[in-house]
Amino acid sequence: MKTLPLLLHAVILSLAIGITITVVLVSSRRRSAPGATSLIVFALALIIWAISDFLYRAGVSPIGKFWLSATYLGATVVPTALLTFSIEYAEHGYYLNWRKLALFTIEPLLTQALFWTDPWNGLFFAGKGVQTIGAVPYSSPWLRINAIYSYSLMLIAVILVLQIFSHRLGTYRLQSGAILAGALVPILAGIISHAGFNPTPDLDLMLIAYTITGLAFIYGLVHYRLLDLAPVPRDLVIERMVDGWVILDKKNRIVDLNPAAEVLIGSPRHELFGQPADRILRDWPNIVKRFADDPMTLDNDGSMSVRDEWRYLNIRLHPLMNWQGHLIGHTVIWRDITERRKVEEARQRARDEMFV
């Protein structure tokens, strides 16, 4: 390896070591936080990749092929860890049981198996073997499959983080923005590399890209408390609310509701989508007319029949505005205050009886 690339790789290796130490120290203290274990695996795989790639390109022998094998081990585990972290960060960690996590080990293990059995199958080095120490092969049947697989993982990771970024505000948005920027770097690096515009042909551009990803994670850990302030699963909170919750669009049609609202209305949500607001507010016709004419916040108490039983309800309507201040819909929230009203009425009766 030439002196300049060797120095550049030493810088990358130093960064990778620093990233690994920081991520492992911070994440190990918060191992119960969603994504903490995935971050540790990401950092450890990155350091394996950086060290082995450095030693292989430097021509450290007689075990040069071992270093190359370790390089591909790190290179296949890093995008996998990035995806599992993104799944957990995007509030879908309940999908990652041990059986599904085991599936993610298939591709890295298969890569190692094909690497060491290449003299018999010719899939990894295309039958050419490792001819020059320090020259990393990039094109062969299996490496092309591996590239497609890795980019697919990265793309899914970006989509998951992008969903969080687009639905969060404040610190959560800045936090997810740092992660999103880091996740995009390897994809951009891959596009540049495969387009033949690699400015560092003597270095692994993907390794540099993932090192930048690691720096983005550290930025999120330090500045935005990545593992301390994990996004609250808002959809789960709404689904489990005791209060009924309905979203109306600009034309006052039902576009979303939670299970509590289904019970109050007495119909399943799939039958209610697209229905006009007066179907669910038929006991409050004046309210429907008022918020249709004036997008103000309303707060009313009333009663309605729920499964052949009259219930006292507090109903609140709030206008939904876009960032330009234009009305785009309303939220309707019902709170069952039947028990409270019964207590109040019982107290009132008791007071009345005292003066009879």
PyMOL commands that set and color helices and strands:
alter all, ss='L'
color gray80, all
select helices_A, chain A and resi 3-28+36-57+64-89+93-95+98-103+106-116+118-121+141-167+170-194+205-223+234-239+259-265+269-272+277-279+285-293+338-354
alter helices_A, ss='H'
color red, helices_A
select strands_A, chain A and resi 244-249+254-257+298-305+310-321+327-336
alter strands_A, ss='S'
color yellow, strands_A
deselect
rebuild
show_as cartoon
